[in-house]
Each structure stands twice: as structure tokens, then as C-alpha cells.
């Protein structure tokens, strides 16, 4: 058997929560963006909080997912 391939590493429980949080932030930001767009197209004025949710949560989720990818790369390089 070749030593180049090893069994998949188990993900730490803390990192699983981190990844799910990033996913939830991204989904919340996308829902907020959709609400803002639909309300603007309908001629209404959306609650300003939806804009803030989208402006903060989407970049935060992007940075969190990037950190998760960098951690995965670092773990694979150690194998």
C-alpha cells in the first residue's frame, strides 16, 4: 500500500461550528439582499437593517470560508 494516500482527517468540532456559522452568515446575507431587491422593485423602502446585514455578514462569511480553506490546505501539506 502506498504511503502517499492516507485516511481522511476528522474535522475538529470547533471548526465544524466555524464552517456552519460561515454558511449561516452567507445565507442570511443573501436572504437580506433578496429582501432589499424585492422591496425596491416593488417600490417600497426596505428596513435599513437588511442593508447592514448584507454589508457585514457577506464579507465576514467570505473571510471565514477563506480561513477554513487555508486551514485545510495547511493540514494537507502536513500529511
Buried (B, 14 or more C-beta within 10 A) or exposed (E): EEEEEEEEEEBEEEBEEBBEEBEEBBEBBBBBBEBBEEBEEEEEEBEEEBBEBBEEBBEBBBEBBEBBEEBEEEEEEEE
